[in-house]
Amino acid sequence: MVHPTILVTGATGKIGGAVASLLLQLGWPVRALVHRQDARSEDLRSRGADVAVADLFDPQQLQEAMRGTSRAFYCPPWHPYMIQSAAAFAVAARLAGLEAVVGLSQWLAAPDHPSLATRQNWLVDHLFAMLPGAAHVIVNPGFFADNYLRLVPFAAQLGLFPMPTGTSRNAPPSNEDIARVTAAALMRPDRHNGRSYRPTGPELLSAADMADILQRVLQRRVRHMEIPLWMFIKAARALGLSIYELTNVRRYIEEHRKGAFEIGAPTDHVLEVTGRAPESFETIARHYAARPEAGRTLAHKWRAIGDFARIGFTTVQDLDRYERDQQYPLLDQAHLAVDSREWRMEHAPANSLAMPSPKGAVRA
């Protein structure tokens, strides 16, 4: 059987890369959209991908990269003008006559959210749903397991798991489970058209629960260290997050604290769509613990100490002022998802409230 070619954006990233790899393993032709040629794109080419170098914000380059493909995965870039790339993608998709688009969105997506990225994700969901003749599937995970496990070096070297989430819980999905759901939708868009899937892990966990799991995985004492939001922002900046990313991530921590990721979780969507159970947090953590930076060496310990100390010397500008200075569109009346009627109308689970969906979509 000859499979249609699937375009995968963000093909050298964590989610896009996992989607591309899985499709290639299953024998599907993949056109991997990358921003530049490097070792990661060469690896994809060596495994059979047709690598296309294109700017996700350039409509003409996108149209050329999409030529000859039938389905596509849109992985939104972390960028304040992401909506422009999505509009260019939608134009290219229509001109190419794509039969299916799968978009990576967010569990929090809402039109009145204070996060610019989250509002734009909501707009993109509705934009892609309006593509004529194309099947459309939304994959809207919450806070990824990867977000927590970036702290494995601190846990491994210092026995600390610093998180500002209090006693709130989440059932975080692995990058691989998100990719498996995405790949399944791309391979059988007729089966999944109009659906919105929220991949989660199998159980709700607090930060303290995660610290206990890391203690078992790393075979050393690990304790959850509750830190204030301002310290988390400084730490995230010290570890490389951009100011734009911080303007959004601070909102997600506020949502986390208020229990947004507990609502409707865990789901059975990974099992339903892929036929296999989702990975547990412990299984995911063991992958991260096996990485070289988690090895308990003197050099790694000193690096962790240095990274932790650098937090105190890291300055972060006023994020509200930054958004105003950048002239980001700001709402007079913005609401976190847990406080938003619009969000509950579209995202709360069907067994708690009856929810209408975007035109042409059926919320799973």
C-alpha positions as CSV (number, residue, x, y, z in Angstrom):
1,M,0.0,0.0,0.0
2,V,1.3,3.4,-1.0
3,H,0.9,5.9,1.9
4,P,0.4,9.7,1.2
5,T,3.2,12.0,2.2
6,I,2.8,13.8,5.5
7,L,4.4,17.2,6.3
8,V,5.7,17.5,9.8
9,T,6.6,21.0,11.1
10,G,9.0,21.4,13.9
11,A,10.6,18.2,12.8
12,T,13.8,18.6,14.8
13,G,11.9,19.6,18.0
14,K,10.7,17.4,20.9
15,I,7.2,16.8,19.7
16,G,7.6,17.3,15.9
17,G,10.8,15.1,16.0
18,A,8.9,12.4,17.8
19,V,6.1,12.5,15.4
20,A,8.4,12.4,12.4
21,S,10.4,9.5,13.9
22,L,7.3,7.4,14.6
23,L,5.8,7.9,11.1
24,L,9.1,6.9,9.5
25,Q,9.3,3.8,11.7
26,L,5.8,2.8,10.6
27,G,6.8,3.2,6.9
28,W,5.0,6.5,6.1
29,P,6.7,9.0,3.8
30,V,7.6,12.2,5.8
31,R,8.5,15.6,4.6
32,A,10.3,17.1,7.6
33,L,10.1,20.9,7.7
34,V,13.2,22.3,9.4
35,H,14.5,25.8,9.9
36,R,18.0,25.0,8.9
37,Q,20.3,22.2,7.9
38,D,22.1,20.7,11.0
39,A,23.0,17.4,12.6
40,R,19.4,16.8,13.6
41,S,18.0,17.4,10.0
42,E,20.7,15.1,8.6
43,D,19.7,12.4,11.0
44,L,16.1,12.6,9.7
45,R,17.4,12.5,6.2
46,S,19.5,9.4,6.9
47,R,16.3,7.7,8.2
48,G,14.4,8.4,5.1
49,A,12.7,11.7,5.6
50,D,12.5,14.2,2.7
51,V,13.9,17.3,4.5
52,A,12.6,20.7,3.5
53,V,14.3,23.9,4.8
54,A,11.7,26.6,5.1
55,D,10.7,29.5,7.3
56,L,7.4,28.8,9.1
57,F,6.5,32.5,8.7
58,D,7.2,32.7,5.0
59,P,4.0,31.9,3.0
60,Q,5.8,31.2,-0.3
61,Q,8.3,28.9,1.3
62,L,5.5,27.1,3.1
63,Q,3.6,26.6,-0.1
64,E,6.7,25.1,-1.8
65,A,7.4,22.8,1.2
66,M,3.8,21.6,1.2
67,R,3.7,20.9,-2.5
68,G,3.1,17.1,-3.1
69,T,2.0,16.4,0.5
70,S,-1.5,15.3,1.5
71,R,-1.6,15.7,5.3
72,A,0.2,17.9,7.8
73,F,1.1,18.4,11.4
74,Y,1.3,21.9,12.7
75,C,3.5,22.4,15.7
76,P,3.2,26.0,16.8
77,P,6.5,27.9,17.4
78,W,7.0,29.7,20.7
79,H,6.8,33.1,19.2
80,P,4.7,36.2,19.8
81,Y,3.6,36.2,16.1
82,M,2.8,32.5,16.0
83,I,-0.6,33.4,14.6
84,Q,1.0,34.8,11.4
85,S,2.8,31.5,10.8
86,A,-0.5,29.6,11.4
87,A,-2.3,31.9,8.9
88,A,0.5,31.3,6.3
89,F,0.2,27.6,7.0
90,A,-3.6,27.7,6.5
91,V,-3.2,29.5,3.2
92,A,-0.6,27.0,2.0
93,A,-2.8,24.1,3.2
94,R,-5.8,25.3,1.1
95,L,-3.7,25.9,-2.0
96,A,-2.1,22.4,-1.6
97,G,-5.6,20.9,-1.1
98,L,-4.5,19.1,2.0
99,E,-6.9,16.3,3.1
100,A,-6.1,16.6,6.8
101,V,-4.4,18.8,9.3
102,V,-3.5,17.9,12.9
103,G,-2.7,20.8,15.2
104,L,-0.9,20.9,18.5
105,S,-2.9,23.1,20.8
106,Q,-3.2,23.6,24.6
107,W,-5.6,22.3,27.2
108,L,-5.9,25.9,28.4
109,A,-6.8,27.4,25.0
110,A,-9.4,30.1,25.3
111,P,-10.3,33.4,23.7
112,D,-10.1,35.5,26.9
113,H,-6.9,34.0,28.4
114,P,-4.2,36.5,29.7
115,S,-1.5,34.4,27.9
116,L,-1.0,35.7,24.3
117,A,0.3,32.2,23.3
118,T,-2.8,30.6,24.7
119,R,-5.3,33.0,23.0
120,Q,-3.4,32.4,19.7
121,N,-3.7,28.6,20.1
122,W,-7.5,29.1,20.5
123,L,-7.6,31.2,17.3
124,V,-5.5,28.6,15.4
125,D,-7.9,25.8,16.5
126,H,-10.8,27.7,14.9
127,L,-8.8,28.8,11.9
128,F,-7.9,25.2,10.9
129,A,-11.4,24.0,11.6
130,M,-12.5,26.3,8.7
131,L,-10.3,24.8,6.1
132,P,-12.6,23.6,3.3
133,G,-12.6,19.9,2.7
134,A,-9.8,19.1,5.2
135,A,-10.2,16.8,8.2
136,H,-9.1,18.5,11.3
137,V,-7.9,17.1,14.6
138,I,-6.8,19.0,17.7
139,V,-4.2,17.5,20.2
140,N,-4.4,19.7,23.3
141,P,-2.2,18.3,26.1
142,G,-1.7,20.2,29.4
143,F,1.6,20.7,31.3
144,F,4.0,18.1,29.8
145,A,6.1,15.7,31.9
146,D,9.1,17.3,30.2
147,N,8.4,20.6,32.0
148,Y,8.9,18.9,35.4
149,L,11.7,16.6,34.4
150,R,14.0,19.4,33.2
151,L,14.7,19.6,36.9
152,V,16.1,16.1,37.1
153,P,19.7,17.4,37.4
154,F,18.8,19.4,40.5
155,A,17.1,16.3,41.9
156,A,20.0,14.0,41.0
157,Q,22.8,16.2,42.3
158,L,21.1,18.2,45.1
159,G,18.2,16.1,46.1
160,L,15.8,19.1,45.4
161,F,12.7,19.3,43.2
162,P,11.9,23.0,43.2
163,M,8.3,23.6,41.9
164,P,5.8,26.4,42.7
165,T,2.7,24.4,42.2
166,G,1.7,23.7,45.8
167,T,-0.6,20.7,46.4
168,S,-2.3,21.0,43.0
169,R,-2.0,17.9,40.7
170,N,-1.5,17.0,37.1
171,A,-1.4,13.8,35.0
172,P,1.5,14.9,32.8
173,P,1.9,13.2,29.4
174,S,5.2,12.2,27.8
175,N,6.4,13.8,24.6
176,E,6.2,10.3,23.0
177,D,2.5,9.7,24.0
178,I,1.6,13.2,22.5
179,A,3.4,12.1,19.4
180,R,1.7,8.7,19.2
181,V,-1.7,10.4,19.4
182,T,-0.7,12.9,16.7
183,A,0.7,10.2,14.4
184,A,-2.4,8.0,14.8
185,A,-4.6,11.0,13.8
186,L,-2.4,11.7,10.8
187,M,-2.5,8.1,9.6
188,R,-6.3,7.8,10.0
189,P,-7.8,11.3,9.7
190,D,-11.1,9.8,8.6
191,R,-11.4,8.1,11.9
192,H,-10.5,11.1,14.0
193,N,-11.9,14.0,12.0
194,G,-13.4,16.7,14.2
195,R,-12.0,15.3,17.4
196,S,-10.0,17.0,20.1
197,Y,-7.8,14.8,22.2
198,R,-6.1,15.5,25.5
199,P,-3.3,13.1,26.1
200,T,-2.5,12.6,29.8
201,G,-0.5,10.3,32.0
202,P,-2.4,7.6,33.9
203,E,-2.6,9.2,37.3
204,L,-2.9,12.6,39.0
205,L,0.3,13.6,40.9
206,S,1.3,16.5,43.0
207,A,4.9,17.9,43.0
208,A,5.5,16.0,46.3
209,D,4.3,12.8,44.6
210,M,6.7,13.5,41.7
211,A,9.6,14.0,44.2
212,D,8.8,10.7,45.8
213,I,8.9,9.0,42.4
214,L,12.2,10.7,41.5
215,Q,13.6,9.5,44.9
216,R,12.8,6.0,43.9
217,V,14.2,6.4,40.3
218,L,17.4,8.2,41.4
219,Q,17.9,6.0,44.5
220,R,18.6,9.1,46.7
221,R,16.6,11.3,48.9
222,V,14.6,13.9,46.9
223,R,12.3,16.4,48.4
224,H,9.8,18.8,46.9
225,M,10.9,22.4,47.5
226,E,7.9,24.8,47.3
227,I,9.2,28.1,45.8
228,P,7.3,31.3,45.1
229,L,6.3,32.3,41.6
230,W,8.8,35.1,41.4
231,M,11.7,32.7,42.2
232,F,10.4,30.2,39.6
233,I,10.4,32.9,37.0
234,K,14.0,33.9,37.9
235,A,15.0,30.2,37.8
236,A,13.4,29.7,34.4
237,R,15.1,32.8,33.1
238,A,18.5,31.6,34.5
239,L,17.9,28.2,32.7
240,G,17.3,29.9,29.3
241,L,13.7,30.7,28.9
242,S,13.0,33.9,26.9
243,I,11.1,36.9,28.3
244,Y,8.3,36.1,25.9
245,E,8.1,32.5,27.2
246,L,8.0,33.8,30.7
247,T,5.1,36.1,30.1
248,N,3.1,32.9,29.2
249,V,4.6,30.4,31.6
250,R,3.8,32.5,34.6
251,R,0.1,32.2,33.7
252,Y,0.4,28.4,33.4
253,I,1.8,28.2,36.9
254,E,-1.1,30.3,38.2
255,E,-3.4,27.8,36.4
256,H,-1.6,24.9,37.9
257,R,-1.9,26.3,41.4
258,K,-5.7,26.7,40.9
259,G,-6.1,23.1,39.7
260,A,-6.7,23.7,35.9
261,F,-4.8,20.5,35.0
262,E,-6.7,18.4,37.4
263,I,-10.0,19.1,35.7
264,G,-11.0,16.1,33.6
265,A,-7.7,14.3,34.1
266,P,-6.6,11.6,33.6
267,T,-8.2,10.9,30.2
268,D,-8.2,7.6,28.3
269,H,-7.4,9.3,25.0
270,V,-3.9,7.8,24.6
271,L,-5.3,4.3,25.0
272,E,-8.3,5.0,22.9
273,V,-6.4,6.5,20.0
274,T,-3.2,4.4,20.0
275,G,-4.3,1.1,21.6
276,R,-1.6,1.3,24.3
277,A,-1.6,2.6,27.8
278,P,0.0,6.0,28.5
279,E,3.5,6.0,30.0
280,S,3.6,6.6,33.8
281,F,5.5,9.4,35.3
282,E,8.0,6.9,36.7
283,T,8.6,5.4,33.2
284,I,9.2,8.8,31.7
285,A,11.5,9.8,34.7
286,R,13.7,6.8,34.2
287,H,14.4,7.9,30.6
288,Y,15.5,11.3,31.9
289,A,17.5,9.8,34.8
290,A,19.5,7.8,32.2
291,R,20.8,10.9,30.5
292,P,24.4,11.9,31.1
293,E,23.6,15.1,32.9
294,A,21.8,13.1,35.6
295,G,24.9,11.1,36.4
296,R,26.1,11.7,39.9
297,T,29.6,13.1,39.4
298,L,31.5,15.8,41.2
299,A,31.5,17.9,38.0
300,H,27.7,17.6,37.6
301,K,27.1,18.4,41.2
302,W,29.2,21.6,41.0
303,R,27.3,22.6,37.8
304,A,24.0,22.1,39.6
305,I,25.2,24.2,42.5
306,G,26.3,26.9,40.1
307,D,23.0,26.8,38.3
308,F,21.1,27.1,41.5
309,A,23.2,29.9,42.8
310,R,22.8,31.8,39.5
311,I,19.1,32.1,40.2
312,G,19.8,34.7,42.9
313,F,21.8,36.9,40.5
314,T,19.3,36.7,37.7
315,T,17.2,39.7,37.1
316,V,13.9,39.6,35.2
317,Q,12.2,42.7,33.9
318,D,8.7,43.6,34.7
319,L,6.7,41.2,32.6
320,D,3.5,43.3,32.4
321,R,5.5,46.2,31.2
322,Y,7.4,44.1,28.7
323,E,4.1,43.0,27.1
324,R,2.9,46.7,26.9
325,D,6.3,47.8,25.5
326,Q,6.1,45.1,22.8
327,Q,2.6,46.2,21.9
328,Y,1.2,42.8,22.4
329,P,-2.6,42.7,22.1
330,L,-3.9,42.8,25.7
331,L,-7.5,42.2,26.8
332,D,-9.3,44.6,29.1
333,Q,-11.0,41.6,30.7
334,A,-8.8,38.5,30.7
335,H,-9.5,35.3,32.7
336,L,-7.5,32.3,33.6
337,A,-9.1,29.2,32.2
338,V,-10.4,28.0,35.5
339,D,-12.2,31.3,35.9
340,S,-13.4,31.6,32.2
341,R,-16.9,30.7,31.2
342,E,-15.7,30.5,27.6
343,W,-13.1,27.9,28.5
344,R,-15.5,25.8,30.5
345,M,-17.9,26.0,27.5
346,E,-15.3,24.4,25.2
347,H,-12.8,22.5,27.3
348,A,-14.4,21.2,30.5
349,P,-15.1,17.4,30.4
350,A,-18.4,16.3,29.0
351,N,-19.2,14.4,32.2
352,S,-19.1,17.7,34.3
353,L,-20.8,20.1,31.9
354,A,-22.4,20.0,28.5
355,M,-20.0,21.9,26.3
356,P,-20.5,23.2,22.7
357,S,-17.4,22.9,20.5
358,P,-15.9,24.9,17.6
359,K,-17.9,24.7,14.5
360,G,-17.4,21.3,12.9
361,A,-15.6,19.8,15.9
362,V,-16.6,17.2,18.4
363,R,-14.8,17.5,21.7
364,A,-13.6,14.1,23.0
